Amino acid sequence: MRQRTTNPTTAASRRYLVEFGIAVVVYLVVNAASAWALRHVANGPLHYLIAIVPVVPIAFVLVAVLRYLRCSDEFTRMVHVEALAISAGITAMLAVTYGFLESAGFPKLSAWWTYAALMVFFGAANPFVARRYR
Amino acid sequence: MRNRLKVLRAERDWSQSELADRLGVARQTIVALESGKYAPSLPLAFKISKVFDKMIEEIFDAE
């Protein structure tokens, strides 16, 4: 007979998906509200505060990722941390490289792309890292 | 690190996900352990030994 015990690693990934989904929905709503409000609030401290409010749901994603890592089993955690190290390294290298190119005359880019790049590389590195242990 | 996880699991007729649930790990972790490419931590090794009711040395071979 199969034991019906709750697997902490499975529970952790399920909870992560739920928390990530909620954060994305909240982000979309807050981001739209912030963009709307920016057009109606004159310059000043409040203007800047409204501009950075969408960071709050993004910070929740960070908390969700950390909680997921802590509650996962040791191997899953190791794979994710390794993938995160690879993606952080690649992102930092690209940021520095482009920074040098900017000094040489390339157009100035928003710092925003580093976050997107980190997430994309993290997602791509994960199966690549896991495959080495199969 | 070589181990007898696959054999012991087959003897009990457990699937990989069943063993994963008994150990509280992901199925991917069982795949990595059985392939011998991932050596478990001491706490996980003790958990495995308890689940199979065998000594750690009877499951893992440190060659």
N, CA and C atoms of all chains as a GROMACS GRO file, in nm:
protein
  591
    1MET      N    1   0.083  -0.121   0.000
    1MET     CA    2   0.000   0.000   0.000
    1MET      C    3   0.087   0.125   0.000
    2ARG      N    4   0.045   0.219  -0.078
    2ARG     CA    5   0.122   0.343  -0.085
    2ARG      C    6   0.083   0.434   0.031
    3GLN      N    7   0.186   0.484   0.098
    3GLN     CA    8   0.163   0.578   0.208
    3GLN      C    9   0.114   0.710   0.153
    4ARG      N   10   0.013   0.769   0.218
    4ARG     CA   11  -0.031   0.901   0.172
    4ARG      C   12   0.032   1.007   0.262
    5THR      N   13   0.163   1.020   0.252
    5THR     CA   14   0.230   1.123   0.330
    5THR      C   15   0.251   1.245   0.240
    6THR      N   16   0.259   1.361   0.299
    6THR     CA   17   0.286   1.479   0.217
    6THR      C   18   0.436   1.491   0.197
    7ASN      N   19   0.475   1.495   0.072
    7ASN     CA   20   0.616   1.509   0.038
    7ASN      C   21   0.653   1.658   0.046
    8PRO      N   22   0.743   1.695   0.138
    8PRO     CA   23   0.776   1.838   0.155
    8PRO      C   24   0.830   1.905   0.029
    9THR      N   25   0.904   1.829  -0.052
    9THR     CA   26   0.959   1.889  -0.175
    9THR      C   27   0.847   1.918  -0.276
   10THR      N   28   0.755   1.823  -0.291
   10THR     CA   29   0.641   1.844  -0.381
   10THR      C   30   0.555   1.959  -0.332
   11ALA      N   31   0.532   1.963  -0.200
   11ALA     CA   32   0.452   2.071  -0.141
   11ALA      C   33   0.518   2.205  -0.164
   12ALA      N   34   0.652   2.208  -0.151
   12ALA     CA   35   0.726   2.334  -0.168
   12ALA      C   36   0.713   2.386  -0.310
   13SER      N   37   0.722   2.296  -0.411
   13SER     CA   38   0.714   2.343  -0.549
   13SER      C   39   0.572   2.386  -0.583
   14ARG      N   40   0.473   2.317  -0.525
   14ARG     CA   41   0.334   2.356  -0.550
   14ARG      C   42   0.308   2.496  -0.490
   15ARG      N   43   0.358   2.514  -0.366
   15ARG     CA   44   0.336   2.644  -0.301
   15ARG      C   45   0.409   2.756  -0.377
   16TYR      N   46   0.529   2.723  -0.427
   16TYR     CA   47   0.604   2.823  -0.503
   16TYR      C   48   0.526   2.868  -0.626
   17LEU      N   49   0.469   2.771  -0.700
   17LEU     CA   50   0.394   2.805  -0.820
   17LEU      C   51   0.275   2.896  -0.788
   18VAL      N   52   0.206   2.865  -0.678
   18VAL     CA   53   0.091   2.947  -0.636
   18VAL      C   54   0.138   3.088  -0.601
   19GLU      N   55   0.245   3.096  -0.520
   19GLU     CA   56   0.294   3.228  -0.478
   19GLU      C   57   0.346   3.308  -0.597
   20PHE      N   58   0.414   3.239  -0.689
   20PHE     CA   59   0.465   3.308  -0.808
   20PHE      C   60   0.349   3.360  -0.893
   21GLY      N   61   0.246   3.278  -0.911
   21GLY     CA   62   0.129   3.318  -0.988
   21GLY      C   63   0.061   3.440  -0.928
   22ILE      N   64   0.044   3.439  -0.795
   22ILE     CA   65  -0.018   3.553  -0.727
   22ILE      C   66   0.067   3.678  -0.747
   23ALA      N   67   0.200   3.664  -0.732
   23ALA     CA   68   0.291   3.778  -0.747
   23ALA      C   69   0.282   3.838  -0.887
   24VAL      N   70   0.271   3.752  -0.989
   24VAL     CA   71   0.262   3.800  -1.128
   24VAL      C   72   0.133   3.880  -1.149
   25VAL      N   73   0.022   3.824  -1.098
   25VAL     CA   74  -0.108   3.894  -1.113
   25VAL      C   75  -0.104   4.028  -1.040
   26VAL      N   76  -0.053   4.027  -0.916
   26VAL     CA   77  -0.043   4.152  -0.838
   26VAL      C   78   0.047   4.251  -0.911
   27TYR      N   79   0.159   4.200  -0.966
   27TYR     CA   80   0.251   4.287  -1.038
   27TYR      C   81   0.181   4.356  -1.156
   28LEU      N   82   0.106   4.277  -1.235
   28LEU     CA   83   0.039   4.333  -1.353
   28LEU      C   84  -0.059   4.442  -1.312
   29VAL      N   85  -0.134   4.417  -1.204
   29VAL     CA   86  -0.232   4.514  -1.156
   29VAL      C   87  -0.162   4.640  -1.103
   30VAL      N   88  -0.063   4.619  -1.015
   30VAL     CA   89   0.008   4.732  -0.953
   30VAL      C   90   0.082   4.813  -1.059
   31ASN      N   91   0.143   4.742  -1.156
   31ASN     CA   92   0.217   4.809  -1.262
   31ASN      C   93   0.125   4.899  -1.345
   32ALA      N   94   0.007   4.848  -1.379
   32ALA     CA   95  -0.089   4.926  -1.457
   32ALA      C   96  -0.137   5.046  -1.376
   33ALA      N   97  -0.166   5.022  -1.247
   33ALA     CA   98  -0.212   5.130  -1.160
   33ALA      C   99  -0.105   5.237  -1.144
   34SER      N  100   0.020   5.192  -1.129
   34SER     CA  101   0.132   5.284  -1.111
   34SER      C  102   0.152   5.369  -1.238
   35ALA      N  103   0.143   5.304  -1.355
   35ALA     CA  104   0.161   5.377  -1.482
   35ALA      C  105   0.051   5.481  -1.499
   36TRP      N  106  -0.071   5.443  -1.459
   36TRP     CA  107  -0.184   5.536  -1.469
   36TRP      C  108  -0.162   5.655  -1.374
   37ALA      N  109  -0.123   5.622  -1.249
   37ALA     CA  110  -0.107   5.726  -1.147
   37ALA      C  111   0.007   5.822  -1.182
   38LEU      N  112   0.111   5.768  -1.246
   38LEU     CA  113   0.226   5.853  -1.281
   38LEU      C  114   0.186   5.968  -1.374
   39ARG      N  115   0.086   5.941  -1.457
   39ARG     CA  116   0.041   6.044  -1.551
   39ARG      C  117  -0.042   6.152  -1.481
   40HIS      N  118  -0.087   6.122  -1.360
   40HIS     CA  119  -0.176   6.215  -1.290
   40HIS      C  120  -0.112   6.282  -1.169
   41VAL      N  121   0.005   6.236  -1.131
   41VAL     CA  122   0.071   6.296  -1.015
   41VAL      C  123   0.191   6.378  -1.064
   42ALA      N  124   0.196   6.502  -1.023
   42ALA     CA  125   0.305   6.589  -1.065
   42ALA      C  126   0.436   6.542  -1.003
   43ASN      N  127   0.547   6.592  -1.054
   43ASN     CA  128   0.678   6.555  -1.001
   43ASN      C  129   0.687   6.583  -0.852
   44GLY      N  130   0.773   6.509  -0.786
   44GLY     CA  131   0.787   6.523  -0.640
   44GLY      C  132   0.811   6.386  -0.581
   45PRO      N  133   0.828   6.379  -0.450
   45PRO     CA  134   0.857   6.251  -0.384
   45PRO      C  135   0.751   6.145  -0.414
   46LEU      N  136   0.624   6.186  -0.417
   46LEU     CA  137   0.515   6.092  -0.440
   46LEU      C  138   0.527   6.029  -0.579
   47HIS      N  139   0.570   6.107  -0.675
   47HIS     CA  140   0.588   6.060  -0.812
   47HIS      C  141   0.687   5.942  -0.815
   48TYR      N  142   0.798   5.959  -0.742
   48TYR     CA  143   0.899   5.852  -0.739
   48TYR      C  144   0.851   5.731  -0.662
   49LEU      N  145   0.776   5.757  -0.556
   49LEU     CA  146   0.722   5.647  -0.475
   49LEU      C  147   0.629   5.562  -0.561
   50ILE      N  148   0.543   5.629  -0.637
   50ILE     CA  149   0.449   5.558  -0.724
   50ILE      C  150   0.527   5.477  -0.828
   51ALA      N  151   0.636   5.535  -0.876
   51ALA     CA  152   0.715   5.469  -0.981
   51ALA      C  153   0.776   5.338  -0.932
   52ILE      N  154   0.812   5.330  -0.803
   52ILE     CA  155   0.881   5.208  -0.755
   52ILE      C  156   0.788   5.108  -0.686
   53VAL      N  157   0.661   5.141  -0.674
   53VAL     CA  158   0.567   5.048  -0.609
   53VAL      C  159   0.565   4.909  -0.674
   54PRO      N  160   0.576   4.896  -0.810
   54PRO     CA  161   0.575   4.761  -0.870
   54PRO      C  162   0.690   4.671  -0.823
   55VAL      N  163   0.788   4.729  -0.755
   55VAL     CA  164   0.899   4.647  -0.703
   55VAL      C  165   0.850   4.554  -0.592
   56VAL      N  166   0.744   4.596  -0.521
   56VAL     CA  167   0.695   4.516  -0.407
   56VAL      C  168   0.657   4.374  -0.448
   57PRO      N  169   0.571   4.355  -0.551
   57PRO     CA  170   0.542   4.216  -0.591
   57PRO      C  171   0.664   4.142  -0.644
   58ILE      N  172   0.759   4.214  -0.702
   58ILE     CA  173   0.882   4.149  -0.750
   58ILE      C  174   0.962   4.097  -0.630
   59ALA      N  175   0.963   4.176  -0.521
   59ALA     CA  176   1.032   4.132  -0.399
   59ALA      C  177   0.965   4.007  -0.342
   60PHE      N  178   0.833   3.996  -0.360
   60PHE     CA  179   0.763   3.876  -0.314
   60PHE      C  180   0.809   3.752  -0.390
   61VAL      N  181   0.844   3.770  -0.518
   61VAL     CA  182   0.896   3.658  -0.596
   61VAL      C  183   1.028   3.611  -0.535
   62LEU      N  184   1.112   3.706  -0.495
   62LEU     CA  185   1.240   3.672  -0.433
   62LEU      C  186   1.217   3.591  -0.305
   63VAL      N  187   1.122   3.638  -0.223
   63VAL     CA  188   1.090   3.567  -0.099
   63VAL      C  189   1.039   3.427  -0.131
   64ALA      N  190   0.953   3.414  -0.234
   64ALA     CA  191   0.898   3.284  -0.271
   64ALA      C  192   1.009   3.190  -0.318
   65VAL      N  193   1.105   3.242  -0.395
   65VAL     CA  194   1.216   3.159  -0.444
   65VAL      C  195   1.299   3.110  -0.325
   66LEU      N  196   1.330   3.201  -0.231
   66LEU     CA  197   1.413   3.162  -0.116
   66LEU      C  198   1.341   3.057  -0.031
   67ARG      N  199   1.210   3.076  -0.013
   67ARG     CA  200   1.135   2.978   0.066
   67ARG      C  201   1.132   2.844  -0.004
   68TYR      N  202   1.116   2.846  -0.136
   68TYR     CA  203   1.116   2.723  -0.214
   68TYR      C  204   1.249   2.649  -0.198
   69LEU      N  205   1.359   2.726  -0.206
   69LEU     CA  206   1.493   2.665  -0.193
   69LEU      C  207   1.510   2.602  -0.055
   70ARG      N  208   1.464   2.670   0.048
   70ARG     CA  209   1.480   2.619   0.185
   70ARG      C  210   1.398   2.494   0.210
   71CYS      N  211   1.281   2.485   0.147
   71CYS     CA  212   1.191   2.373   0.175
   71CYS      C  213   1.212   2.256   0.080
   72SER      N  214   1.296   2.273  -0.023
   72SER     CA  215   1.320   2.163  -0.117
   72SER      C  216   1.421   2.065  -0.060
   73ASP      N  217   1.429   1.947  -0.122
   73ASP     CA  218   1.530   1.852  -0.077
   73ASP      C  219   1.669   1.899  -0.122
   74GLU      N  220   1.771   1.839  -0.064
   74GLU     CA  221   1.909   1.886  -0.084
   74GLU      C  222   1.954   1.884  -0.231
   75PHE      N  223   1.912   1.782  -0.306
   75PHE     CA  224   1.956   1.774  -0.446
   75PHE      C  225   1.888   1.882  -0.531
   76THR      N  226   1.756   1.895  -0.511
   76THR     CA  227   1.681   1.998  -0.585
   76THR      C  228   1.739   2.136  -0.556
   77ARG      N  229   1.768   2.160  -0.428
   77ARG     CA  230   1.825   2.290  -0.388
   77ARG      C  231   1.960   2.312  -0.455
   78MET      N  232   2.042   2.207  -0.456
   78MET     CA  233   2.176   2.219  -0.516
   78MET      C  234   2.168   2.254  -0.664
   79VAL      N  235   2.077   2.185  -0.736
   79VAL     CA  236   2.060   2.211  -0.879
   79VAL      C  237   2.017   2.356  -0.902
   80HIS      N  238   1.920   2.401  -0.823
   80HIS     CA  239   1.870   2.538  -0.841
   80HIS      C  240   1.977   2.642  -0.807
   81VAL      N  241   2.049   2.618  -0.700
   81VAL     CA  242   2.152   2.715  -0.660
   81VAL      C  243   2.263   2.720  -0.765
   82GLU      N  244   2.298   2.603  -0.820
   82GLU     CA  245   2.402   2.599  -0.924
   82GLU      C  246   2.353   2.674  -1.049
   83ALA      N  247   2.226   2.653  -1.085
   83ALA     CA  248   2.170   2.721  -1.202
   83ALA      C  249   2.166   2.873  -1.177
   84LEU      N  250   2.136   2.909  -1.052
   84LEU     CA  251   2.130   3.051  -1.017
   84LEU      C  252   2.270   3.113  -1.025
   85ALA      N  253   2.372   3.038  -0.981
   85ALA     CA  254   2.510   3.088  -0.987
   85ALA      C  255   2.552   3.109  -1.132
   86ILE      N  256   2.518   3.012  -1.218
   86ILE     CA  257   2.554   3.022  -1.360
   86ILE      C  258   2.485   3.144  -1.423
   87SER      N  259   2.353   3.157  -1.395
   87SER     CA  260   2.278   3.266  -1.457
   87SER      C  261   2.324   3.402  -1.403
   88ALA      N  262   2.355   3.409  -1.273
   88ALA     CA  263   2.404   3.535  -1.217
   88ALA      C  264   2.537   3.572  -1.281
   89GLY      N  265   2.624   3.472  -1.300
   89GLY     CA  266   2.755   3.496  -1.361
   89GLY      C  267   2.742   3.545  -1.504
   90ILE      N  268   2.656   3.478  -1.582
   90ILE     CA  269   2.638   3.517  -1.723
   90ILE      C  270   2.581   3.659  -1.730
   91THR      N  271   2.479   3.687  -1.644
   91THR     CA  272   2.415   3.819  -1.645
   91THR      C  273   2.517   3.929  -1.609
   92ALA      N  274   2.598   3.902  -1.505
   92ALA     CA  275   2.698   4.000  -1.463
   92ALA      C  276   2.799   4.025  -1.575
   93MET      N  277   2.842   3.916  -1.641
   93MET     CA  278   2.938   3.929  -1.752
   93MET      C  279   2.880   4.012  -1.865
   94LEU      N  280   2.753   3.983  -1.900
   94LEU     CA  281   2.688   4.058  -2.008
   94LEU      C  282   2.673   4.206  -1.970
   95ALA      N  283   2.634   4.232  -1.843
   95ALA     CA  284   2.613   4.369  -1.798
   95ALA      C  285   2.744   4.447  -1.806
   96VAL      N  286   2.852   4.384  -1.760
   96VAL     CA  287   2.983   4.450  -1.762
   96VAL      C  288   3.028   4.473  -1.907
   97THR      N  289   3.010   4.368  -1.991
   97THR     CA  290   3.049   4.380  -2.132
   97THR      C  291   2.976   4.495  -2.199
   98TYR      N  292   2.842   4.499  -2.176
   98TYR     CA  293   2.765   4.605  -2.239
   98TYR      C  294   2.803   4.742  -2.182
   99GLY      N  295   2.837   4.744  -2.053
   99GLY     CA  296   2.882   4.869  -1.991
   99GLY      C  297   3.003   4.925  -2.063
  100PHE      N  298   3.097   4.837  -2.098
  100PHE     CA  299   3.216   4.881  -2.173
  100PHE      C  300   3.177   4.931  -2.311
  101LEU      N  301   3.082   4.859  -2.374
  101LEU     CA  302   3.037   4.900  -2.508
  101LEU      C  303   2.968   5.036  -2.502
  102GLU      N  304   2.895   5.061  -2.392
  102GLU     CA  305   2.830   5.192  -2.375
  102GLU      C  306   2.935   5.302  -2.370
  103SER      N  307   3.046   5.275  -2.300
  103SER     CA  308   3.153   5.375  -2.294
  103SER      C  309   3.210   5.400  -2.434
  104ALA      N  310   3.200   5.295  -2.519
  104ALA     CA  311   3.254   5.308  -2.655
  104ALA      C  312   3.152   5.366  -2.753
  105GLY      N  313   3.034   5.404  -2.701
  105GLY     CA  314   2.938   5.470  -2.788
  105GLY      C  315   2.808   5.396  -2.815
  106PHE      N  316   2.794   5.273  -2.762
  106PHE     CA  317   2.666   5.202  -2.779
  106PHE      C  318   2.556   5.278  -2.705
  107PRO      N  319   2.430   5.262  -2.748
  107PRO     CA  320   2.321   5.333  -2.680
  107PRO      C  321   2.305   5.288  -2.534
  108LYS      N  322   2.267   5.383  -2.447
  108LYS     CA  323   2.246   5.352  -2.305
  108LYS      C  324   2.121   5.266  -2.291
  109LEU      N  325   2.135   5.155  -2.218
  109LEU     CA  326   2.020   5.067  -2.196
  109LEU      C  327   1.969   5.083  -2.054
  110SER      N  328   1.842   5.050  -2.035
  110SER     CA  329   1.783   5.052  -1.901
  110SER      C  330   1.842   4.937  -1.819
  111ALA      N  331   1.864   4.962  -1.689
  111ALA     CA  332   1.916   4.857  -1.600
  111ALA      C  333   1.815   4.743  -1.584
  112TRP      N  334   1.695   4.766  -1.629
  112TRP     CA  335   1.584   4.672  -1.619
  112TRP      C  336   1.616   4.537  -1.681
  113TRP      N  337   1.689   4.539  -1.793
  113TRP     CA  338   1.710   4.414  -1.868
  113TRP      C  339   1.787   4.310  -1.787
  114THR      N  340   1.866   4.354  -1.687
  114THR     CA  341   1.945   4.257  -1.610
  114THR      C  342   1.853   4.158  -1.536
  115TYR      N  343   1.741   4.210  -1.483
  115TYR     CA  344   1.648   4.122  -1.412
  115TYR      C  345   1.589   4.019  -1.508
  116ALA      N  346   1.544   4.068  -1.622
  116ALA     CA  347   1.485   3.978  -1.722
  116ALA      C  348   1.588   3.874  -1.767
  117ALA      N  349   1.711   3.919  -1.790
  117ALA     CA  350   1.817   3.828  -1.835
  117ALA      C  351   1.845   3.721  -1.730
  118LEU      N  352   1.851   3.763  -1.603
  118LEU     CA  353   1.877   3.668  -1.494
  118LEU      C  354   1.771   3.559  -1.492
  119MET      N  355   1.644   3.599  -1.504
  119MET     CA  356   1.534   3.502  -1.500
  119MET      C  357   1.540   3.407  -1.619
  120VAL      N  358   1.567   3.461  -1.737
  120VAL     CA  359   1.573   3.378  -1.858
  120VAL      C  360   1.688   3.278  -1.849
  121PHE      N  361   1.806   3.325  -1.807
  121PHE     CA  362   1.922   3.235  -1.797
  121PHE      C  363   1.902   3.131  -1.688
  122PHE      N  364   1.835   3.171  -1.578
  122PHE     CA  365   1.808   3.078  -1.469
  122PHE      C  366   1.720   2.964  -1.520
  123GLY      N  367   1.614   3.002  -1.590
  123GLY     CA  368   1.524   2.900  -1.645
  123GLY      C  369   1.594   2.808  -1.743
  124ALA      N  370   1.684   2.864  -1.823
  124ALA     CA  371   1.754   2.786  -1.924
  124ALA      C  372   1.861   2.698  -1.861
  125ALA      N  373   1.926   2.746  -1.755
  125ALA     CA  374   2.037   2.671  -1.693
  125ALA      C  375   1.989   2.551  -1.614
  126ASN      N  376   1.867   2.560  -1.559
  126ASN     CA  377   1.816   2.455  -1.471
  126ASN      C  378   1.818   2.313  -1.530
  127PRO      N  379   1.752   2.289  -1.645
  127PRO     CA  380   1.755   2.154  -1.701
  127PRO      C  381   1.896   2.113  -1.744
  128PHE      N  382   1.976   2.212  -1.783
  128PHE     CA  383   2.114   2.188  -1.825
  128PHE      C  384   2.196   2.132  -1.708
  129VAL      N  385   2.178   2.193  -1.588
  129VAL     CA  386   2.249   2.147  -1.468
  129VAL      C  387   2.197   2.010  -1.425
  130ALA      N  388   2.064   1.994  -1.423
  130ALA     CA  389   2.003   1.868  -1.378
  130ALA      C  390   2.046   1.750  -1.464
  131ARG      N  391   2.067   1.776  -1.595
  131ARG     CA  392   2.100   1.668  -1.687
  131ARG      C  393   2.234   1.602  -1.653
  132ARG      N  394   2.322   1.678  -1.589
  132ARG     CA  395   2.455   1.622  -1.555
  132ARG      C  396   2.447   1.513  -1.449
  133TYR      N  397   2.334   1.506  -1.378
  133TYR     CA  398   2.322   1.407  -1.272
  133TYR      C  399   2.233   1.289  -1.310
  134ARG      N  400   2.197   1.281  -1.438
  134ARG     CA  401   2.107   1.173  -1.478
  134ARG      C  402   2.182   1.047  -1.510
  135MET      N  403   2.931   0.749  -0.668
  135MET     CA  404   2.921   0.650  -0.562
  135MET      C  405   2.820   0.541  -0.600
  136ARG      N  406   2.868   0.416  -0.603
  136ARG     CA  407   2.778   0.307  -0.644
  136ARG      C  408   2.681   0.273  -0.533
  137ASN      N  409   2.562   0.231  -0.571
  137ASN     CA  410   2.465   0.195  -0.469
  137ASN      C  411   2.367   0.091  -0.523
  138ARG      N  412   2.292   0.031  -0.430
  138ARG     CA  413   2.197  -0.074  -0.467
  138ARG      C  414   2.053  -0.025  -0.462
  139LEU      N  415   2.035   0.106  -0.474
  139LEU     CA  416   1.902   0.165  -0.460
  139LEU      C  417   1.800   0.105  -0.558
  140LYS      N  418   1.843   0.090  -0.683
  140LYS     CA  419   1.751   0.042  -0.786
  140LYS      C  420   1.703  -0.100  -0.754
  141VAL      N  421   1.800  -0.184  -0.711
  141VAL     CA  422   1.768  -0.324  -0.679
  141VAL      C  423   1.674  -0.330  -0.558
  142LEU      N  424   1.709  -0.255  -0.454
  142LEU     CA  425   1.628  -0.256  -0.332
  142LEU      C  426   1.486  -0.206  -0.359
  143ARG      N  427   1.479  -0.106  -0.445
  143ARG     CA  428   1.348  -0.050  -0.480
  143ARG      C  429   1.266  -0.153  -0.559
  144ALA      N  430   1.333  -0.222  -0.651
  144ALA     CA  431   1.265  -0.323  -0.732
  144ALA      C  432   1.215  -0.437  -0.644
  145GLU      N  433   1.298  -0.477  -0.545
  145GLU     CA  434   1.258  -0.584  -0.453
  145GLU      C  435   1.128  -0.552  -0.381
  146ARG      N  436   1.110  -0.424  -0.351
  146ARG     CA  437   0.989  -0.381  -0.279
  146ARG      C  438   0.878  -0.338  -0.373
  147ASP      N  439   0.910  -0.342  -0.504
  147ASP     CA  440   0.812  -0.305  -0.606
  147ASP      C  441   0.763  -0.160  -0.590
  148TRP      N  442   0.858  -0.073  -0.557
  148TRP     CA  443   0.825   0.069  -0.543
  148TRP      C  444   0.865   0.142  -0.671
  149SER      N  445   0.783   0.238  -0.710
  149SER     CA  446   0.821   0.324  -0.822
  149SER      C  447   0.917   0.431  -0.770
  150GLN      N  448   0.980   0.502  -0.863
  150GLN     CA  449   1.071   0.610  -0.821
  150GLN      C  450   0.995   0.716  -0.742
  151SER      N  451   0.874   0.748  -0.787
  151SER     CA  452   0.801   0.853  -0.716
  151SER      C  453   0.752   0.805  -0.580
  152GLU      N  454   0.728   0.674  -0.568
  152GLU     CA  455   0.688   0.622  -0.437
  152GLU      C  456   0.804   0.634  -0.338
  153LEU      N  457   0.924   0.596  -0.384
  153LEU     CA  458   1.041   0.611  -0.298
  153LEU      C  459   1.066   0.759  -0.266
  154ALA      N  460   1.046   0.845  -0.367
  154ALA     CA  461   1.063   0.989  -0.346
  154ALA      C  462   0.970   1.039  -0.236
  155ASP      N  463   0.846   0.993  -0.239
  155ASP     CA  464   0.750   1.035  -0.135
  155ASP      C  465   0.789   0.983   0.002
  156ARG      N  466   0.839   0.860   0.006
  156ARG     CA  467   0.880   0.804   0.136
  156ARG      C  468   0.998   0.881   0.195
  157LEU      N  469   1.084   0.935   0.106
  157LEU     CA  470   1.202   1.009   0.154
  157LEU      C  471   1.176   1.159   0.163
  158GLY      N  472   1.065   1.204   0.106
  158GLY     CA  473   1.034   1.347   0.106
  158GLY      C  474   1.122   1.427   0.011
  159VAL      N  475   1.159   1.362  -0.102
  159VAL     CA  476   1.242   1.432  -0.202
  159VAL      C  477   1.171   1.430  -0.337
  160ALA      N  478   1.227   1.502  -0.436
  160ALA     CA  479   1.170   1.502  -0.570
  160ALA      C  480   1.208   1.373  -0.642
  161ARG      N  481   1.130   1.335  -0.742
  161ARG     CA  482   1.162   1.213  -0.818
  161ARG      C  483   1.297   1.229  -0.888
  162GLN      N  484   1.324   1.352  -0.931
  162GLN     CA  485   1.451   1.384  -0.997
  162GLN      C  486   1.570   1.350  -0.906
  163THR      N  487   1.549   1.365  -0.776
  163THR     CA  488   1.654   1.334  -0.678
  163THR      C  489   1.681   1.184  -0.674
  164ILE      N  490   1.574   1.104  -0.686
  164ILE     CA  491   1.590   0.958  -0.689
  164ILE      C  492   1.668   0.918  -0.814
  165VAL      N  493   1.635   0.981  -0.927
  165VAL     CA  494   1.707   0.954  -1.054
  165VAL      C  495   1.856   0.980  -1.035
  166ALA      N  496   1.889   1.095  -0.974
  166ALA     CA  497   2.029   1.134  -0.954
  166ALA      C  498   2.100   1.038  -0.857
  167LEU      N  499   2.029   0.994  -0.752
  167LEU     CA  500   2.088   0.901  -0.656
  167LEU      C  501   2.114   0.766  -0.721
  168GLU      N  502   2.013   0.714  -0.795
  168GLU     CA  503   2.026   0.582  -0.856
  168GLU      C  504   2.135   0.578  -0.962
  169SER      N  505   2.155   0.690  -1.030
  169SER     CA  506   2.259   0.694  -1.133
  169SER      C  507   2.399   0.693  -1.070
  170GLY      N  508   2.404   0.719  -0.939
  170GLY     CA  509   2.532   0.721  -0.870
  170GLY      C  510   2.609   0.850  -0.892
  171LYS      N  511   2.546   0.946  -0.958
  171LYS     CA  512   2.616   1.072  -0.985
  171LYS      C  513   2.596   1.173  -0.874
  172TYR      N  514   2.504   1.143  -0.785
  172TYR     CA  515   2.485   1.231  -0.670
  172TYR      C  516   2.496   1.149  -0.542
  173ALA      N  517   2.588   1.188  -0.453
  173ALA     CA  518   2.603   1.121  -0.324
  173ALA      C  519   2.520   1.196  -0.221
  174PRO      N  520   2.433   1.125  -0.149
  174PRO     CA  521   2.346   1.194  -0.054
  174PRO      C  522   2.421   1.244   0.068
  175SER      N  523   2.362   1.343   0.134
  175SER     CA  524   2.417   1.390   0.261
  175SER      C  525   2.400   1.279   0.365
  176LEU      N  526   2.468   1.291   0.477
  176LEU     CA  527   2.456   1.190   0.582
  176LEU      C  528   2.312   1.176   0.632
  177PRO      N  529   2.240   1.289   0.659
  177PRO     CA  530   2.101   1.273   0.704
  177PRO      C  531   2.014   1.200   0.602
  178LEU      N  532   2.033   1.229   0.472
  178LEU     CA  533   1.951   1.161   0.370
  178LEU      C  534   1.991   1.014   0.360
  179ALA      N  535   2.120   0.986   0.373
  179ALA     CA  536   2.167   0.847   0.369
  179ALA      C  537   2.105   0.766   0.483
  180PHE      N  538   2.096   0.827   0.601
  180PHE     CA  539   2.035   0.758   0.715
  180PHE      C  540   1.886   0.736   0.692
  181LYS      N  541   1.822   0.834   0.629
  181LYS     CA  542   1.679   0.822   0.598
  181LYS      C  543   1.657   0.704   0.501
  182ILE      N  544   1.746   0.695   0.400
  182ILE     CA  545   1.737   0.588   0.301
  182ILE      C  546   1.756   0.453   0.371
  183SER      N  547   1.854   0.449   0.462
  183SER     CA  548   1.883   0.325   0.533
  183SER      C  549   1.762   0.282   0.616
  184LYS      N  550   1.692   0.379   0.674
  184LYS     CA  551   1.574   0.350   0.756
  184LYS      C  552   1.458   0.299   0.668
  185VAL      N  553   1.439   0.366   0.554
  185VAL     CA  554   1.328   0.329   0.463
  185VAL      C  555   1.345   0.185   0.414
  186PHE      N  556   1.470   0.145   0.385
  186PHE     CA  557   1.495   0.009   0.334
  186PHE      C  558   1.528  -0.090   0.446
  187ASP      N  559   1.539  -0.040   0.567
  187ASP     CA  560   1.574  -0.122   0.682
  187ASP      C  561   1.706  -0.197   0.658
  188LYS      N  562   1.805  -0.122   0.611
  188LYS     CA  563   1.938  -0.179   0.584
  188LYS      C  564   2.043  -0.082   0.638
  189MET      N  565   2.163  -0.135   0.662
  189MET     CA  566   2.273  -0.048   0.704
  189MET      C  567   2.316   0.035   0.582
  190ILE      N  568   2.371   0.153   0.610
  190ILE     CA  569   2.418   0.240   0.501
  190ILE      C  570   2.520   0.165   0.414
  191GLU      N  571   2.609   0.088   0.479
  191GLU     CA  572   2.712   0.014   0.403
  191GLU      C  573   2.652  -0.094   0.314
  192GLU      N  574   2.533  -0.140   0.347
  192GLU     CA  575   2.468  -0.240   0.264
  192GLU      C  576   2.403  -0.178   0.141
  193ILE      N  577   2.388  -0.046   0.144
  193ILE     CA  578   2.323   0.024   0.032
  193ILE      C  579   2.426   0.095  -0.055
  194PHE      N  580   2.520   0.164   0.011
  194PHE     CA  581   2.620   0.243  -0.062
  194PHE      C  582   2.758   0.179  -0.057
  195ASP      N  583   2.826   0.192  -0.167
  195ASP     CA  584   2.959   0.135  -0.180
  195ASP      C  585   3.055   0.249  -0.211
  196ALA      N  586   3.146   0.276  -0.116
  196ALA     CA  587   3.233   0.393  -0.132
  196ALA      C  588   3.355   0.362  -0.219
  197GLU      N  589   3.332   0.325  -0.345
  197GLU     CA  590   3.449   0.299  -0.431
  197GLU      C  591   3.470   0.415  -0.527
   0.00000   0.00000   0.00000
